[in-house]
Amino acid sequence: MALHVQITLSHFAMSTADLGDAESFPQHQLRTTMDVDCPPWLDFIHGGLQFQAVHHLFPRVPRHNLRRLQGLVKEFCADVGIEYKILGFVDGNRKVLGRLGEVAAQVEMLVKCQKFMAESGESGLH
């Protein structure tokens, strides 16, 4: 369960849009994942999963080095102007719930369109 919460928190709130070749590898990784801010004494409990963005940039770095590497990623992002999301557990979960609400609203709209098309006999094909 803890693994599921951590992966959900680090990924679900972030964009999934494909921006194609115009987006660099670091930009893509930092736009689609975020890190979770927690004190160092919780690193063992999280197993390094709170550093998802850093891990996506450097997948072969051992987890005990991810916190130190996070500082370098912060500096890099500040230098080149790339947004790097690091949210606390509560704020991260708020962001996930907000994103899930957006997706639910999209599904609701699709269902309304489907009902209208079924009731009106319109196939959408011309």
N, C-alpha and C positions, 0 to 999 in steps of 0.2 A: 504494500500500500504506500509506504513512504517513497519508494522509487517512482510509482505512478504520479504522486502529488508533485514530486520534484521535476519530473519530465514535463508534466502538464504546465506547471508554473513557468518553466523556462522557455517553453515553445508556443503554447496555445494563444497567448496574448499578443504574439508578434505577427507581423505581416507574412503572408505566404505568396505575395505577388511575385511573378517572374519578370524581372526588369531586363532580362536578356544580357547581351554582351556589353551593354553600356555600364554595367555595374561591376566593380572589381570584386574579387574574392573576399577581402576583408569587409567591404561594404555589405555584401550579401550576408555574410555570417553574422555581423553585428546588427543587421536589420531584422533578421529572422529568429534570433535567440536573445535572451537576456540573462544576466547573472542575478543571483539572489544575495542580498547583503545579509551577512550574519557574522557574529563574533568568531574569532579563530578557534575558540574552545569547542564550537559546534562543527568544525570541519570534519572531524572523524565521523560524526553522526550522518552528515550529508554525503560523505564518501567522495567529495570533490564535485558532486553533481550541481552544487550551487554556482559553479564556474562554467556553465554551459557555453557561453559565448567564447570564453578563453579556450575551452576544450575544442570547440569547433574550429577555431583558428589554428590551434596546435594540438591535434588529436593524440600525438605520441608522447606528450609531456606527462610524466608521472603526476598523479593527483597531489602529492605532497609539495609540488612546486607551483601549483596553479595560483595560489594566493599571491606569491611573489611576482609571477608573470602578469597577474591582473594589473599591478601597478604600471608595468611597461605598456600594456594595452591602453590603459587610461592616458598615459603620456602620448602615445602614438595618435590616439583619437583626438586629443586636444590639439596636437600639431597639425593634423591634416583635416580637421573639421568633420569627422565622422561621429554620429551620435552613438553612444555606448550606454545602453540601459542597464542600470543596476538598481533594483527595487528591493525593499524589505519584503518579508513574507506576507504581511497583511496587504500592503499596496500592490504587490504582485498578484495576489489572489483577487483583489478588486479589479485589476486590469483584465485578468482571465475571465471573470464573471461578466464584465462589460463586453468583452469580445464575444462571449457565448450569447449574450443578449442580442448583439448585432446580427449574429448568424441566425438566431431564432426569428428575428424580424424579417430577414431575407426569406426564410422558409415559409413564414406566414404569408408573405407577398406571393410567393410561387404557388401556394395552395389556393389563394384567392384567384389568381390568374387561371389556374387549372379548373376551378369550379365555374368561373365565368365562361371559359371555353366549352366546358361540358354542357352547361345550361343553354348557351347560345348556339351550340352546334358549330362554332367556328373552330377550324382546325389549325389556323395559323399558317397554313400553306397556301400560297397563291400561285 
